[in-house]
Amino acid sequence: MHILIISYAYFPVLSPRAFRWTAIAEELAHRGHKVEVVCASSTDQPREEIRNGVRIHRVGTATREIIKRYLGLEETRVSSLSKKIEKRKSPNNKWLAEISKLAYSTTIKLFLWPDFAALWYFAAKSSAHKLVRVSTPDILITSSLPYTCHLVGLSIKKALNLYWVVDIGDPFSFTKTPAINNIRLYNKLNSLSEAKVLSTADAITVTTRQTKDRYLYYFPNTSEQAISVIPPLYSLTQKGGNLPKFLAK
């Protein structure tokens, strides 16, 4: 099969979504499937490469990474040269970083929708649409957080009726703490958007039974059979694994 994955975080980023989909994508490639990933660009990684059989397309301007470094927010990643874990340190001018963080949280952050990756949506959408025009995938998979990935998937699904798997790491519309966006401004839009994603997806995956139950509670029109529980990767170490049927074939 030809599988296209939209995941903002991917190798070498150290985050749950990156761990999950780097491992699954490489395993699928190992099984003989053609796997492509659209993810966020990084200042120290190539725009395009094939790694362990997976073709990676890194898109965007790495704006968030640059801003995080400037604001002094530590960012943990694996160095492609030393293969060691390294952390970006805060700038010397810490008071300027604090003022900048405060300014960001009280201005730009208040209006970003749906989340921090809002601007990345345009680059990811453009790249993904180019890929599907060249070769139509059999399966489209989008992963959150960030929720923006699912909006990219929704755009592709509308253009081509692909089999679409929505993989949810953390809930979006009913998560109040920490707030993903300005709840006072976007609460209704959050619910309407996620309802559209859930109703359009062919399959939905979450990591815990409790998350599935909450989705069925908040979105009663969603079929229980449409949501599968795929635990964190440590539970996939036994022979045979727990991959759903549409990936295990």
Legacy VTK file of the C-alpha trace (Angstrom):
# vtk DataFile Version 3.0
C-alpha trace
ASCII
DATASET POLYDATA
POINTS 249 float
0.000 0.000 0.000
0.912 3.657 -0.365
0.474 5.417 2.993
0.680 9.178 3.568
1.153 10.359 7.166
0.679 13.961 8.309
2.446 14.381 11.648
3.786 17.756 12.777
6.349 16.031 15.003
8.633 13.369 13.525
12.224 12.196 13.930
14.459 13.610 15.396
11.989 15.491 17.624
11.621 13.936 21.071
7.892 13.878 21.733
5.170 11.212 22.104
3.763 11.834 18.606
7.213 11.705 17.030
8.073 8.466 18.852
4.758 6.871 17.895
4.702 7.702 14.214
8.410 7.379 13.505
8.259 3.824 14.850
5.021 2.909 13.056
6.060 4.513 9.753
9.392 2.692 9.722
7.728 -0.618 10.613
5.217 -0.186 7.788
8.055 0.598 5.366
9.897 -2.485 6.615
6.803 -4.553 5.758
7.033 -3.375 2.163
4.600 -0.465 2.070
5.411 2.855 0.438
5.332 5.381 3.284
5.609 9.166 3.036
5.500 11.625 5.930
4.773 15.344 5.887
6.092 16.977 9.052
7.368 20.320 10.330
10.717 21.586 9.117
13.710 21.880 11.403
16.675 24.210 11.149
19.192 21.342 11.307
17.436 18.675 9.189
17.149 18.254 5.392
13.916 19.292 3.720
13.563 15.867 2.160
15.215 12.550 2.886
14.607 8.815 2.961
15.223 7.375 6.408
14.749 3.655 7.128
12.573 3.327 4.059
10.323 6.304 4.847
10.346 9.360 2.580
10.184 12.437 4.829
8.978 15.842 3.614
9.787 18.601 6.123
7.814 21.729 5.310
7.304 25.211 6.707
9.806 27.823 7.802
10.742 26.434 11.236
9.356 29.712 12.627
8.176 28.118 15.849
11.562 26.564 16.513
13.337 29.882 15.962
10.873 31.730 18.208
11.211 29.128 20.956
14.971 29.472 20.928
14.717 33.257 21.043
12.238 33.166 23.917
14.469 30.826 25.872
12.154 27.823 25.818
14.285 24.692 25.998
13.889 22.412 23.020
15.116 18.834 23.308
16.143 16.932 20.188
18.675 14.430 18.899
21.669 15.936 17.159
22.022 14.442 13.676
25.811 14.673 13.963
26.619 13.512 17.474
23.515 11.326 18.017
23.409 12.778 21.506
20.507 14.450 23.256
21.061 18.172 23.497
19.075 21.087 24.908
18.884 24.631 23.660
19.721 26.954 26.504
18.017 30.193 27.416
19.522 33.377 25.991
21.763 35.505 28.162
19.237 38.320 28.185
16.624 36.448 30.229
14.520 39.493 31.105
14.036 40.215 27.371
12.941 36.624 26.828
10.400 36.898 29.650
8.975 40.126 28.244
8.769 38.553 24.783
6.943 35.503 26.144
4.471 37.710 27.964
3.885 39.797 24.845
3.293 36.672 22.757
0.845 35.133 25.243
-1.182 38.346 25.502
-1.331 39.161 21.769
-0.658 36.628 19.000
-1.520 33.543 21.063
-4.980 34.920 21.850
-6.023 34.802 18.199
-4.232 31.727 16.816
-6.619 28.969 15.731
-6.696 26.077 16.067
-3.340 25.872 17.855
0.336 26.860 17.712
0.760 25.160 14.305
-1.866 27.337 12.591
0.612 28.913 10.153
2.171 25.527 9.356
-1.218 24.441 7.964
-0.663 26.245 4.662
2.753 24.704 3.966
1.588 21.233 5.006
-1.600 21.470 2.944
0.311 22.613 -0.146
2.896 19.839 0.181
0.315 17.117 0.850
-1.865 18.113 -2.095
1.166 18.056 -4.405
2.023 14.548 -3.216
-1.474 13.151 -3.722
-1.632 14.650 -7.216
1.559 12.808 -8.168
0.513 9.493 -6.642
-2.789 8.826 -4.874
-2.235 7.114 -1.494
-4.319 4.142 -0.377
-4.452 5.445 3.194
-4.143 8.912 4.710
-3.194 9.168 8.393
-3.182 12.394 10.398
-1.856 12.664 13.922
-2.494 15.131 16.733
-1.371 17.024 18.689
-1.353 19.524 17.027
-4.938 19.429 15.801
-3.866 21.381 12.706
-2.759 18.060 11.166
-6.389 16.917 11.052
-7.416 20.095 9.219
-4.800 19.254 6.577
-6.303 15.772 6.375
-9.824 17.155 6.079
-8.715 19.274 3.132
-7.242 16.233 1.364
-10.285 14.086 2.143
-12.548 16.682 0.525
-10.404 16.709 -2.618
-9.926 12.943 -2.843
-12.082 10.380 -1.115
-9.145 8.570 0.498
-9.404 6.180 3.426
-8.639 8.563 6.297
-7.382 7.542 9.744
-7.498 10.231 12.459
-5.021 9.431 15.256
-5.701 11.459 18.412
-3.010 11.861 21.043
-4.907 14.312 23.247
-8.481 15.604 22.955
-8.955 18.945 21.244
-12.338 20.609 21.688
-13.097 19.550 25.267
-9.600 20.072 26.669
-9.800 23.173 28.878
-6.580 22.863 30.889
-4.131 23.571 29.437
-6.112 25.524 26.880
-5.072 24.758 23.308
-6.392 28.092 22.113
-8.535 31.009 23.317
-11.498 29.053 24.721
-13.631 32.147 25.238
-13.294 33.054 21.588
-13.139 29.635 19.908
-15.008 27.182 22.141
-17.941 26.661 19.734
-15.684 26.596 16.677
-13.498 23.970 18.343
-16.474 21.645 18.857
-17.924 22.180 15.383
-14.562 21.591 13.721
-13.774 18.419 15.639
-17.281 17.088 15.009
-16.667 17.573 11.278
-13.333 15.743 11.454
-14.816 12.818 13.398
-17.814 12.458 11.079
-15.641 12.606 7.954
-12.901 10.203 9.085
-13.113 6.532 8.126
-11.369 5.411 11.303
-10.370 7.098 14.569
-7.648 5.939 16.940
-6.942 7.005 20.535
-4.432 5.791 23.099
-6.728 4.916 26.044
-10.212 3.534 26.650
-10.975 6.569 28.818
-10.273 8.887 25.870
-12.605 6.831 23.670
-15.362 7.036 26.293
-15.014 10.812 26.513
-15.269 11.187 22.755
-18.398 9.042 22.664
-19.842 11.209 25.454
-19.092 14.577 23.846
-19.840 13.390 20.290
-22.735 10.907 20.635
-23.210 10.742 16.865
-19.830 9.042 16.551
-20.050 5.274 16.174
-18.290 3.262 18.874
-16.989 0.933 16.161
-15.290 3.863 14.420
-12.908 4.445 17.352
-10.085 1.989 18.050
-7.796 2.083 21.083
-4.110 1.716 20.225
-2.054 2.030 23.436
1.356 3.718 23.680
4.116 1.854 21.873
5.425 -0.040 24.885
2.359 -2.277 24.609
3.252 -3.182 21.009
6.494 -4.956 21.891
4.990 -8.446 22.035
5.178 -10.561 18.908
2.341 -9.704 16.552
1.648 -6.297 18.084
-1.699 -4.554 18.265
-1.824 -2.783 14.911
-5.406 -2.382 13.628
-6.538 -4.563 10.744
-6.192 -1.872 8.101
-2.473 -1.505 8.983
-1.682 -5.127 9.858
-2.513 -6.532 6.413
LINES 1 250
249 0 1 2 3 4 5 6 7 8 9 10 11 12 13 14 15 16 17 18 19 20 21 22 23 24 25 26 27 28 29 30 31 32 33 34 35 36 37 38 39 40 41 42 43 44 45 46 47 48 49 50 51 52 53 54 55 56 57 58 59 60 61 62 63 64 65 66 67 68 69 70 71 72 73 74 75 76 77 78 79 80 81 82 83 84 85 86 87 88 89 90 91 92 93 94 95 96 97 98 99 100 101 102 103 104 105 106 107 108 109 110 111 112 113 114 115 116 117 118 119 120 121 122 123 124 125 126 127 128 129 130 131 132 133 134 135 136 137 138 139 140 141 142 143 144 145 146 147 148 149 150 151 152 153 154 155 156 157 158 159 160 161 162 163 164 165 166 167 168 169 170 171 172 173 174 175 176 177 178 179 180 181 182 183 184 185 186 187 188 189 190 191 192 193 194 195 196 197 198 199 200 201 202 203 204 205 206 207 208 209 210 211 212 213 214 215 216 217 218 219 220 221 222 223 224 225 226 227 228 229 230 231 232 233 234 235 236 237 238 239 240 241 242 243 244 245 246 247 248
